[in-house]
Every structure is written in C-alpha cells, then in structure tokens.
C-alpha cells in the first residue's frame, strides 16, 4: 500500500512525499531551513505526526506537522 505524507505549516502545504508500507525504516526531513531538525521516522500507522527541532539562532523548539493519507 502507498501513502502520501504531506508537511503542513498552519494552512500552507510545504512538501509531499510518497512512501510504501513495504519499506522499512522510512525517514523524512522537515523542510524548515531556519531549524535544525533531524530525520524523523515516518509514521504510516497514524493520521498525522510531528517532528521537533531547534531554531538555529535562538534554540527554541520548532514543530512541523505531517499528515498521512492512503493513495
């Protein structure tokens, strides 16, 4: 089965990627260039998941929301 994982920033769609549930170890990076964010495991078993990083200048947490839909 294939899943579309879309990164959202409030009401704006930032990026989408397609993953297969047959692949093991899928990871995705947050696209916010202002933040240091490690690769985040893709959660295909959830409707949505978040990644958390740190802003490069201030060190404040940055969050990104990913939604998961079956295709």
mmCIF file of the N, C-alpha and C atoms, coordinates in Angstrom:
data_MODEL
# 
_entry.id   MODEL 
# 
loop_
_atom_site.group_PDB 
_atom_site.id 
_atom_site.type_symbol 
_atom_site.label_atom_id 
_atom_site.label_alt_id 
_atom_site.label_comp_id 
_atom_site.label_asym_id 
_atom_site.label_entity_id 
_atom_site.label_seq_id 
_atom_site.pdbx_PDB_ins_code 
_atom_site.Cartn_x 
_atom_site.Cartn_y 
_atom_site.Cartn_z 
_atom_site.occupancy 
_atom_site.B_iso_or_equiv 
_atom_site.pdbx_formal_charge 
_atom_site.auth_seq_id 
_atom_site.auth_comp_id 
_atom_site.auth_asym_id 
_atom_site.auth_atom_id 
_atom_site.pdbx_PDB_model_num 
ATOM 1   N N  . UNK A 1 1  ? 0.841  -1.166 0.000  1.00 0.00 ? 1  UNK A N  1 
ATOM 2   C CA . UNK A 1 1  ? 0.000  0.000  0.000  1.00 0.00 ? 1  UNK A CA 1 
ATOM 3   C C  . UNK A 1 1  ? 0.895  1.242  0.000  1.00 0.00 ? 1  UNK A C  1 
ATOM 4   N N  . UNK A 1 2  ? 0.455  2.283  -0.670 1.00 0.00 ? 2  UNK A N  1 
ATOM 5   C CA . UNK A 1 2  ? 1.205  3.535  -0.754 1.00 0.00 ? 2  UNK A CA 1 
ATOM 6   C C  . UNK A 1 2  ? 0.526  4.603  0.098  1.00 0.00 ? 2  UNK A C  1 
ATOM 7   N N  . UNK A 1 3  ? 1.348  5.492  0.641  1.00 0.00 ? 3  UNK A N  1 
ATOM 8   C CA . UNK A 1 3  ? 0.872  6.581  1.482  1.00 0.00 ? 3  UNK A CA 1 
ATOM 9   C C  . UNK A 1 3  ? 1.515  7.886  1.034  1.00 0.00 ? 3  UNK A C  1 
ATOM 10  N N  . UNK A 1 4  ? 0.722  8.944  1.046  1.00 0.00 ? 4  UNK A N  1 
ATOM 11  C CA . UNK A 1 4  ? 1.235  10.280 0.765  1.00 0.00 ? 4  UNK A CA 1 
ATOM 12  C C  . UNK A 1 4  ? 1.424  10.987 2.102  1.00 0.00 ? 4  UNK A C  1 
ATOM 13  N N  . UNK A 1 5  ? 2.644  11.451 2.350  1.00 0.00 ? 5  UNK A N  1 
ATOM 14  C CA . UNK A 1 5  ? 2.969  12.160 3.582  1.00 0.00 ? 5  UNK A CA 1 
ATOM 15  C C  . UNK A 1 5  ? 3.202  13.621 3.201  1.00 0.00 ? 5  UNK A C  1 
ATOM 16  N N  . UNK A 1 6  ? 2.393  14.500 3.781  1.00 0.00 ? 6  UNK A N  1 
ATOM 17  C CA . UNK A 1 6  ? 2.429  15.919 3.427  1.00 0.00 ? 6  UNK A CA 1 
ATOM 18  C C  . UNK A 1 6  ? 2.814  16.748 4.635  1.00 0.00 ? 6  UNK A C  1 
ATOM 19  N N  . UNK A 1 7  ? 3.811  17.603 4.455  1.00 0.00 ? 7  UNK A N  1 
ATOM 20  C CA . UNK A 1 7  ? 4.207  18.515 5.526  1.00 0.00 ? 7  UNK A CA 1 
ATOM 21  C C  . UNK A 1 7  ? 3.375  19.782 5.419  1.00 0.00 ? 7  UNK A C  1 
ATOM 22  N N  . UNK A 1 8  ? 2.806  20.184 6.546  1.00 0.00 ? 8  UNK A N  1 
ATOM 23  C CA . UNK A 1 8  ? 1.944  21.363 6.591  1.00 0.00 ? 8  UNK A CA 1 
ATOM 24  C C  . UNK A 1 8  ? 2.499  22.375 7.587  1.00 0.00 ? 8  UNK A C  1 
ATOM 25  N N  . UNK A 1 9  ? 2.398  23.635 7.245  1.00 0.00 ? 9  UNK A N  1 
ATOM 26  C CA . UNK A 1 9  ? 2.766  24.720 8.144  1.00 0.00 ? 9  UNK A CA 1 
ATOM 27  C C  . UNK A 1 9  ? 1.530  25.586 8.272  1.00 0.00 ? 9  UNK A C  1 
ATOM 28  N N  . UNK A 1 10 ? 0.759  25.349 9.322  1.00 0.00 ? 10 UNK A N  1 
ATOM 29  C CA . UNK A 1 10 ? -0.540 26.005 9.503  1.00 0.00 ? 10 UNK A CA 1 
ATOM 30  C C  . UNK A 1 10 ? -1.426 25.647 8.319  1.00 0.00 ? 10 UNK A C  1 
ATOM 31  N N  . UNK A 1 11 ? -1.814 26.586 7.471  1.00 0.00 ? 11 UNK A N  1 
ATOM 32  C CA . UNK A 1 11 ? -2.700 26.283 6.348  1.00 0.00 ? 11 UNK A CA 1 
ATOM 33  C C  . UNK A 1 11 ? -1.959 26.097 5.038  1.00 0.00 ? 11 UNK A C  1 
ATOM 34  N N  . UNK A 1 12 ? -0.648 26.105 5.064  1.00 0.00 ? 12 UNK A N  1 
ATOM 35  C CA . UNK A 1 12 ? 0.150  26.027 3.846  1.00 0.00 ? 12 UNK A CA 1 
ATOM 36  C C  . UNK A 1 12 ? 0.770  24.632 3.703  1.00 0.00 ? 12 UNK A C  1 
ATOM 37  N N  . UNK A 1 13 ? 0.630  24.029 2.529  1.00 0.00 ? 13 UNK A N  1 
ATOM 38  C CA . UNK A 1 13 ? 1.266  22.750 2.246  1.00 0.00 ? 13 UNK A CA 1 
ATOM 39  C C  . UNK A 1 13 ? 2.691  23.043 1.794  1.00 0.00 ? 13 UNK A C  1 
ATOM 40  N N  . UNK A 1 14 ? 3.668  22.448 2.470  1.00 0.00 ? 14 UNK A N  1 
ATOM 41  C CA . UNK A 1 14 ? 5.065  22.721 2.161  1.00 0.00 ? 14 UNK A CA 1 
ATOM 42  C C  . UNK A 1 14 ? 5.677  21.696 1.221  1.00 0.00 ? 14 UNK A C  1 
ATOM 43  N N  . UNK A 1 15 ? 5.380  20.426 1.427  1.00 0.00 ? 15 UNK A N  1 
ATOM 44  C CA . UNK A 1 15 ? 6.033  19.390 0.635  1.00 0.00 ? 15 UNK A CA 1 
ATOM 45  C C  . UNK A 1 15 ? 5.268  18.089 0.813  1.00 0.00 ? 15 UNK A C  1 
ATOM 46  N N  . UNK A 1 16 ? 5.313  17.214 -0.204 1.00 0.00 ? 16 UNK A N  1 
ATOM 47  C CA . UNK A 1 16 ? 4.679  15.902 -0.113 1.00 0.00 ? 16 UNK A CA 1 
ATOM 48  C C  . UNK A 1 16 ? 5.640  14.843 -0.630 1.00 0.00 ? 16 UNK A C  1 
ATOM 49  N N  . UNK A 1 17 ? 5.564  13.659 -0.040 1.00 0.00 ? 17 UNK A N  1 
ATOM 50  C CA . UNK A 1 17 ? 6.355  12.515 -0.472 1.00 0.00 ? 17 UNK A CA 1 
ATOM 51  C C  . UNK A 1 17 ? 5.480  11.276 -0.416 1.00 0.00 ? 17 UNK A C  1 
ATOM 52  N N  . UNK A 1 18 ? 5.781  10.289 -1.249 1.00 0.00 ? 18 UNK A N  1 
ATOM 53  C CA . UNK A 1 18 ? 5.037  9.038  -1.277 1.00 0.00 ? 18 UNK A CA 1 
ATOM 54  C C  . UNK A 1 18 ? 5.930  7.937  -0.719 1.00 0.00 ? 18 UNK A C  1 
ATOM 55  N N  . UNK A 1 19 ? 5.353  7.119  0.177  1.00 0.00 ? 19 UNK A N  1 
ATOM 56  C CA . UNK A 1 19 ? 6.068  6.019  0.805  1.00 0.00 ? 19 UNK A CA 1 
ATOM 57  C C  . UNK A 1 19 ? 5.256  4.737  0.670  1.00 0.00 ? 19 UNK A C  1 
ATOM 58  N N  . UNK A 1 20 ? 5.927  3.616  0.665  1.00 0.00 ? 20 UNK A N  1 
ATOM 59  C CA . UNK A 1 20 ? 5.275  2.316  0.656  1.00 0.00 ? 20 UNK A CA 1 
ATOM 60  C C  . UNK A 1 20 ? 5.360  1.704  2.040  1.00 0.00 ? 20 UNK A C  1 
ATOM 61  N N  . UNK A 1 21 ? 4.287  1.034  2.456  1.00 0.00 ? 21 UNK A N  1 
ATOM 62  C CA . UNK A 1 21 ? 4.325  0.384  3.766  1.00 0.00 ? 21 UNK A CA 1 
ATOM 63  C C  . UNK A 1 21 ? 5.212  -0.856 3.752  1.00 0.00 ? 21 UNK A C  1 
ATOM 64  N N  . UNK A 1 22 ? 5.647  -1.298 2.567  1.00 0.00 ? 22 UNK A N  1 
ATOM 65  C CA . UNK A 1 22 ? 6.547  -2.443 2.475  1.00 0.00 ? 22 UNK A CA 1 
ATOM 66  C C  . UNK A 1 22 ? 7.989  -2.056 2.800  1.00 0.00 ? 22 UNK A C  1 
ATOM 67  N N  . UNK A 1 23 ? 8.293  -0.766 2.700  1.00 0.00 ? 23 UNK A N  1 
ATOM 68  C CA . UNK A 1 23 ? 9.647  -0.296 3.000  1.00 0.00 ? 23 UNK A CA 1 
ATOM 69  C C  . UNK A 1 23 ? 9.810  -0.139 4.505  1.00 0.00 ? 23 UNK A C  1 
ATOM 70  N N  . UNK A 1 24 ? 10.933 -0.568 5.010  1.00 0.00 ? 24 UNK A N  1 
ATOM 71  C CA . UNK A 1 24 ? 11.215 -0.465 6.439  1.00 0.00 ? 24 UNK A CA 1 
ATOM 72  C C  . UNK A 1 24 ? 12.198 0.677  6.665  1.00 0.00 ? 24 UNK A C  1 
ATOM 73  N N  . UNK A 1 25 ? 11.968 1.435  7.717  1.00 0.00 ? 25 UNK A N  1 
ATOM 74  C CA . UNK A 1 25 ? 12.913 2.494  8.074  1.00 0.00 ? 25 UNK A CA 1 
ATOM 75  C C  . UNK A 1 25 ? 12.750 3.782  7.295  1.00 0.00 ? 25 UNK A C  1 
ATOM 76  N N  . UNK A 1 26 ? 11.548 4.051  6.770  1.00 0.00 ? 26 UNK A N  1 
ATOM 77  C CA . UNK A 1 26 ? 11.325 5.318  6.072  1.00 0.00 ? 26 UNK A CA 1 
ATOM 78  C C  . UNK A 1 26 ? 11.564 6.485  7.014  1.00 0.00 ? 26 UNK A C  1 
ATOM 79  N N  . UNK A 1 27 ? 12.307 7.481  6.553  1.00 0.00 ? 27 UNK A N  1 
ATOM 80  C CA . UNK A 1 27 ? 12.503 8.707  7.325  1.00 0.00 ? 27 UNK A CA 1 
ATOM 81  C C  . UNK A 1 27 ? 12.237 9.894  6.418  1.00 0.00 ? 27 UNK A C  1 
ATOM 82  N N  . UNK A 1 28 ? 11.905 11.023 7.042  1.00 0.00 ? 28 UNK A N  1 
ATOM 83  C CA . UNK A 1 28 ? 11.609 12.241 6.307  1.00 0.00 ? 28 UNK A CA 1 
ATOM 84  C C  . UNK A 1 28 ? 12.257 13.402 7.043  1.00 0.00 ? 28 UNK A C  1 
ATOM 85  N N  . UNK A 1 29 ? 12.692 14.410 6.304  1.00 0.00 ? 29 UNK A N  1 
ATOM 86  C CA . UNK A 1 29 ? 13.266 15.593 6.943  1.00 0.00 ? 29 UNK A CA 1 
ATOM 87  C C  . UNK A 1 29 ? 12.257 16.731 6.898  1.00 0.00 ? 29 UNK A C  1 
ATOM 88  N N  . UNK A 1 30 ? 12.256 17.540 7.929  1.00 0.00 ? 30 UNK A N  1 
ATOM 89  C CA . UNK A 1 30 ? 11.437 18.750 7.923  1.00 0.00 ? 30 UNK A CA 1 
ATOM 90  C C  . UNK A 1 30 ? 12.083 19.742 6.965  1.00 0.00 ? 30 UNK A C  1 
ATOM 91  N N  . UNK A 1 31 ? 11.287 20.525 6.254  1.00 0.00 ? 31 UNK A N  1 
ATOM 92  C CA . UNK A 1 31 ? 11.836 21.408 5.228  1.00 0.00 ? 31 UNK A CA 1 
ATOM 93  C C  . UNK A 1 31 ? 12.117 22.817 5.725  1.00 0.00 ? 31 UNK A C  1 
ATOM 94  N N  . UNK A 1 32 ? 11.853 23.115 6.980  1.00 0.00 ? 32 UNK A N  1 
ATOM 95  C CA . UNK A 1 32 ? 12.101 24.450 7.502  1.00 0.00 ? 32 UNK A CA 1 
ATOM 96  C C  . UNK A 1 32 ? 13.600 24.708 7.579  1.00 0.00 ? 32 UNK A C  1 
ATOM 97  N N  . UNK A 1 33 ? 14.099 25.613 6.754  1.00 0.00 ? 33 UNK A N  1 
ATOM 98  C CA . UNK A 1 33 ? 15.532 25.874 6.689  1.00 0.00 ? 33 UNK A CA 1 
ATOM 99  C C  . UNK A 1 33 ? 16.045 26.653 7.894  1.00 0.00 ? 33 UNK A C  1 
ATOM 100 N N  . UNK A 1 34 ? 15.153 27.255 8.684  1.00 0.00 ? 34 UNK A N  1 
ATOM 101 C CA . UNK A 1 34 ? 15.567 28.019 9.851  1.00 0.00 ? 34 UNK A CA 1 
ATOM 102 C C  . UNK A 1 34 ? 15.843 27.127 11.058 1.00 0.00 ? 34 UNK A C  1 
ATOM 103 N N  . UNK A 1 35 ? 15.479 25.868 10.946 1.00 0.00 ? 35 UNK A N  1 
ATOM 104 C CA . UNK A 1 35 ? 15.606 24.965 12.088 1.00 0.00 ? 35 UNK A CA 1 
ATOM 105 C C  . UNK A 1 35 ? 16.530 23.797 11.789 1.00 0.00 ? 35 UNK A C  1 
ATOM 106 N N  . UNK A 1 36 ? 17.210 23.352 12.818 1.00 0.00 ? 36 UNK A N  1 
ATOM 107 C CA . UNK A 1 36 ? 17.985 22.111 12.740 1.00 0.00 ? 36 UNK A CA 1 
ATOM 108 C C  . UNK A 1 36 ? 17.036 20.990 13.140 1.00 0.00 ? 36 UNK A C  1 
ATOM 109 N N  . UNK A 1 37 ? 16.695 20.164 12.190 1.00 0.00 ? 37 UNK A N  1 
ATOM 110 C CA . UNK A 1 37 ? 15.762 19.094 12.503 1.00 0.00 ? 37 UNK A CA 1 
ATOM 111 C C  . UNK A 1 37 ? 16.289 17.784 11.941 1.00 0.00 ? 37 UNK A C  1 
ATOM 112 N N  . UNK A 1 38 ? 16.452 16.813 12.789 1.00 0.00 ? 38 UNK A N  1 
ATOM 113 C CA . UNK A 1 38 ? 16.955 15.517 12.322 1.00 0.00 ? 38 UNK A CA 1 
ATOM 114 C C  . UNK A 1 38 ? 15.897 14.798 11.496 1.00 0.00 ? 38 UNK A C  1 
ATOM 115 N N  . UNK A 1 39 ? 16.346 13.782 10.791 1.00 0.00 ? 39 UNK A N  1 
ATOM 116 C CA . UNK A 1 39 ? 15.392 12.944 10.072 1.00 0.00 ? 39 UNK A CA 1 
ATOM 117 C C  . UNK A 1 39 ? 14.420 12.339 11.075 1.00 0.00 ? 39 UNK A C  1 
ATOM 118 N N  . UNK A 1 40 ? 13.159 12.295 10.692 1.00 0.00 ? 40 UNK A N  1 
ATOM 119 C CA . UNK A 1 40 ? 12.087 11.818 11.559 1.00 0.00 ? 40 UNK A CA 1 
ATOM 120 C C  . UNK A 1 40 ? 11.515 10.528 10.983 1.00 0.00 ? 40 UNK A C  1 
ATOM 121 N N  . UNK A 1 41 ? 11.339 9.499  11.807 1.00 0.00 ? 41 UNK A N  1 
ATOM 122 C CA . UNK A 1 41 ? 10.702 8.281  11.287 1.00 0.00 ? 41 UNK A CA 1 
ATOM 123 C C  . UNK A 1 41 ? 9.297  8.584  10.769 1.00 0.00 ? 41 UNK A C  1 
ATOM 124 N N  . UNK A 1 42 ? 8.964  8.036  9.626  1.00 0.00 ? 42 UNK A N  1 
ATOM 125 C CA . UNK A 1 42 ? 7.637  8.216  9.044  1.00 0.00 ? 42 UNK A CA 1 
ATOM 126 C C  . UNK A 1 42 ? 6.666  7.289  9.770  1.00 0.00 ? 42 UNK A C  1 
ATOM 127 N N  . UNK A 1 43 ? 5.529  7.845  10.190 1.00 0.00 ? 43 UNK A N  1 
ATOM 128 C CA . UNK A 1 43 ? 4.514  7.085  10.933 1.00 0.00 ? 43 UNK A CA 1 
ATOM 129 C C  . UNK A 1 43 ? 3.330  6.822  10.013 1.00 0.00 ? 43 UNK A C  1 
ATOM 130 N N  . UNK A 1 44 ? 3.388  5.747  9.249  1.00 0.00 ? 44 UNK A N  1 
ATOM 131 C CA . UNK A 1 44 ? 2.307  5.435  8.319  1.00 0.00 ? 44 UNK A CA 1 
ATOM 132 C C  . UNK A 1 44 ? 1.072  4.890  9.025  1.00 0.00 ? 44 UNK A C  1 
ATOM 133 N N  . UNK A 1 45 ? 1.207  4.497  10.288 1.00 0.00 ? 45 UNK A N  1 
ATOM 134 C CA . UNK A 1 45 ? 0.082  3.957  11.039 1.00 0.00 ? 45 UNK A CA 1 
ATOM 135 C C  . UNK A 1 45 ? -0.718 5.053  11.751 1.00 0.00 ? 45 UNK A C  1 
ATOM 136 N N  . UNK A 1 46 ? -0.354 6.307  11.546 1.00 0.00 ? 46 UNK A N  1 
ATOM 137 C CA . UNK A 1 46 ? -1.028 7.436  12.190 1.00 0.00 ? 46 UNK A CA 1 
ATOM 138 C C  . UNK A 1 46 ? -1.642 8.327  11.111 1.00 0.00 ? 46 UNK A C  1 
ATOM 139 N N  . UNK A 1 47 ? -2.657 9.113  11.466 1.00 0.00 ? 47 UNK A N  1 
ATOM 140 C CA . UNK A 1 47 ? -3.219 10.087 10.530 1.00 0.00 ? 47 UNK A CA 1 
ATOM 141 C C  . UNK A 1 47 ? -2.304 11.292 10.392 1.00 0.00 ? 47 UNK A C  1 
ATOM 142 N N  . UNK A 1 48 ? -1.537 11.571 11.454 1.00 0.00 ? 48 UNK A N  1 
ATOM 143 C CA . UNK A 1 48 ? -0.590 12.680 11.421 1.00 0.00 ? 48 UNK A CA 1 
ATOM 144 C C  . UNK A 1 48 ? 0.502  12.428 12.457 1.00 0.00 ? 48 UNK A C  1 
ATOM 145 N N  . UNK A 1 49 ? 1.626  13.089 12.268 1.00 0.00 ? 49 UNK A N  1 
ATOM 146 C CA . UNK A 1 49 ? 2.716  13.021 13.235 1.00 0.00 ? 49 UNK A CA 1 
ATOM 147 C C  . UNK A 1 49 ? 3.506  14.318 13.137 1.00 0.00 ? 49 UNK A C  1 
ATOM 148 N N  . UNK A 1 50 ? 4.326  14.581 14.139 1.00 0.00 ? 50 UNK A N  1 
ATOM 149 C CA . UNK A 1 50 ? 5.097  15.824 14.178 1.00 0.00 ? 50 UNK A CA 1 
ATOM 150 C C  . UNK A 1 50 ? 6.582  15.521 14.267 1.00 0.00 ? 50 UNK A C  1 
ATOM 151 N N  . UNK A 1 51 ? 7.382  16.479 13.830 1.00 0.00 ? 51 UNK A N  1 
ATOM 152 C CA . UNK A 1 51 ? 8.805  16.429 14.121 1.00 0.00 ? 51 UNK A CA 1 
ATOM 153 C C  . UNK A 1 51 ? 9.147  17.703 14.883 1.00 0.00 ? 51 UNK A C  1 
ATOM 154 N N  . UNK A 1 52 ? 10.137 17.595 15.736 1.00 0.00 ? 52 UNK A N  1 
ATOM 155 C CA . UNK A 1 52 ? 10.536 18.722 16.571 1.00 0.00 ? 52 UNK A CA 1 
ATOM 156 C C  . UNK A 1 52 ? 12.024 18.955 16.379 1.00 0.00 ? 52 UNK A C  1 
ATOM 157 N N  . UNK A 1 53 ? 12.391 20.194 16.124 1.00 0.00 ? 53 UNK A N  1 
ATOM 158 C CA . UNK A 1 53 ? 13.791 20.567 16.002 1.00 0.00 ? 53 UNK A CA 1 
ATOM 159 C C  . UNK A 1 53 ? 14.068 21.811 16.811 1.00 0.00 ? 53 UNK A C  1 
ATOM 160 N N  . UNK A 1 54 ? 15.217 22.383 16.617 1.00 0.00 ? 54 UNK A N  1 
ATOM 161 C CA . UNK A 1 54 ? 15.613 23.605 17.325 1.00 0.00 ? 54 UNK A CA 1 
ATOM 162 C C  . UNK A 1 54 ? 15.933 24.697 16.314 1.00 0.00 ? 54 UNK A C  1 
ATOM 163 N N  . UNK A 1 55 ? 15.465 25.925 16.582 1.00 0.00 ? 55 UNK A N  1 
ATOM 164 C CA . UNK A 1 55 ? 15.826 27.047 15.729 1.00 0.00 ? 55 UNK A CA 1 
ATOM 165 C C  . UNK A 1 55 ? 17.329 27.258 15.797 1.00 0.00 ? 55 UNK A C  1 
ATOM 166 N N  . UNK A 1 56 ? 17.940 27.545 14.655 1.00 0.00 ? 56 UNK A N  1 
ATOM 167 C CA . UNK A 1 56 ? 19.384 27.683 14.576 1.00 0.00 ? 56 UNK A CA 1 
ATOM 168 C C  . UNK A 1 56 ? 19.902 28.840 15.419 1.00 0.00 ? 56 UNK A C  1 
ATOM 169 N N  . UNK A 1 57 ? 19.183 29.940 15.465 1.00 0.00 ? 57 UNK A N  1 
ATOM 170 C CA . UNK A 1 57 ? 19.676 31.137 16.154 1.00 0.00 ? 57 UNK A CA 1 
ATOM 171 C C  . UNK A 1 57 ? 19.290 31.148 17.632 1.00 0.00 ? 57 UNK A C  1 
ATOM 172 N N  . UNK A 1 58 ? 18.011 30.899 17.920 1.00 0.00 ? 58 UNK A N  1 
ATOM 173 C CA . UNK A 1 58 ? 17.518 31.057 19.291 1.00 0.00 ? 58 UNK A CA 1 
ATOM 174 C C  . UNK A 1 58 ? 17.500 29.765 20.101 1.00 0.00 ? 58 UNK A C  1 
ATOM 175 N N  . UNK A 1 59 ? 17.515 28.619 19.439 1.00 0.00 ? 59 UNK A N  1 
ATOM 176 C CA . UNK A 1 59 ? 17.436 27.348 20.142 1.00 0.00 ? 59 UNK A CA 1 
ATOM 177 C C  . UNK A 1 59 ? 16.032 26.981 20.598 1.00 0.00 ? 59 UNK A C  1 
ATOM 178 N N  . UNK A 1 60 ? 15.029 27.776 20.210 1.00 0.00 ? 60 UNK A N  1 
ATOM 179 C CA . UNK A 1 60 ? 13.629 27.494 20.555 1.00 0.00 ? 60 UNK A CA 1 
ATOM 180 C C  . UNK A 1 60 ? 13.132 26.324 19.702 1.00 0.00 ? 60 UNK A C  1 
ATOM 181 N N  . UNK A 1 61 ? 12.255 25.505 20.284 1.00 0.00 ? 61 UNK A N  1 
ATOM 182 C CA . UNK A 1 61 ? 11.699 24.370 19.551 1.00 0.00 ? 61 UNK A CA 1 
ATOM 183 C C  . UNK A 1 61 ? 10.932 24.825 18.323 1.00 0.00 ? 61 UNK A C  1 
ATOM 184 N N  . UNK A 1 62 ? 11.089 24.087 17.226 1.00 0.00 ? 62 UNK A N  1 
ATOM 185 C CA . UNK A 1 62 ? 10.289 24.284 16.005 1.00 0.00 ? 62 UNK A CA 1 
ATOM 186 C C  . UNK A 1 62 ? 9.520  22.988 15.768 1.00 0.00 ? 62 UNK A C  1 
ATOM 187 N N  . UNK A 1 63 ? 8.290  23.110 15.399 1.00 0.00 ? 63 UNK A N  1 
ATOM 188 C CA . UNK A 1 63 ? 7.451  21.951 15.156 1.00 0.00 ? 63 UNK A CA 1 
ATOM 189 C C  . UNK A 1 63 ? 6.995  21.948 13.705 1.00 0.00 ? 63 UNK A C  1 
ATOM 190 N N  . UNK A 1 64 ? 6.882  20.760 13.128 1.00 0.00 ? 64 UNK A N  1 
ATOM 191 C CA . UNK A 1 64 ? 6.303  20.603 11.803 1.00 0.00 ? 64 UNK A CA 1 
ATOM 192 C C  . UNK A 1 64 ? 5.288  19.470 11.881 1.00 0.00 ? 64 UNK A C  1 
ATOM 193 N N  . UNK A 1 65 ? 4.165  19.655 11.231 1.00 0.00 ? 65 UNK A N  1 
ATOM 194 C CA . UNK A 1 65 ? 3.094  18.674 11.221 1.00 0.00 ? 65 UNK A CA 1 
ATOM 195 C C  . UNK A 1 65 ? 3.064  17.969 9.871  1.00 0.00 ? 65 UNK A C  1 
ATOM 196 N N  . UNK A 1 66 ? 2.993  16.646 9.904  1.00 0.00 ? 66 UNK A N  1 
ATOM 197 C CA . UNK A 1 66 ? 2.860  15.845 8.706  1.00 0.00 ? 66 UNK A CA 1 
ATOM 198 C C  . UNK A 1 66 ? 1.522  15.116 8.765  1.00 0.00 ? 66 UNK A C  1 
ATOM 199 N N  . UNK A 1 67 ? 0.786  15.123 7.652  1.00 0.00 ? 67 UNK A N  1 
ATOM 200 C CA . UNK A 1 67 ? -0.451 14.347 7.567  1.00 0.00 ? 67 UNK A CA 1 
ATOM 201 C C  . UNK A 1 67 ? -0.200 13.148 6.650  1.00 0.00 ? 67 UNK A C  1 
ATOM 202 N N  . UNK A 1 68 ? -0.884 12.060 6.930  1.00 0.00 ? 68 UNK A N  1 
ATOM 203 C CA . UNK A 1 68 ? -0.693 10.809 6.190  1.00 0.00 ? 68 UNK A CA 1 
ATOM 204 C C  . UNK A 1 68 ? -2.026 10.415 5.565  1.00 0.00 ? 68 UNK A C  1 
ATOM 205 N N  . UNK A 1 69 ? -2.023 10.165 4.249  1.00 0.00 ? 69 UNK A N  1 
ATOM 206 C CA . UNK A 1 69 ? -3.232 9.704  3.559  1.00 0.00 ? 69 UNK A CA 1 
ATOM 207 C C  . UNK A 1 69 ? -2.878 8.513  2.686  1.00 0.00 ? 69 UNK A C  1 
ATOM 208 N N  . UNK A 1 70 ? -3.784 7.540  2.628  1.00 0.00 ? 70 UNK A N  1 
ATOM 209 C CA . UNK A 1 70 ? -3.597 6.388  1.745  1.00 0.00 ? 70 UNK A CA 1 
ATOM 210 C C  . UNK A 1 70 ? -3.882 6.807  0.317  1.00 0.00 ? 70 UNK A C  1 
ATOM 211 N N  . UNK A 1 71 ? -3.082 6.291  -0.623 1.00 0.00 ? 71 UNK A N  1 
ATOM 212 C CA . UNK A 1 71 ? -3.342 6.574  -2.052 1.00 0.00 ? 71 UNK A CA 1 
ATOM 213 C C  . UNK A 1 71 ? -3.400 5.272  -2.824 1.00 0.00 ? 71 UNK A C  1 
# 
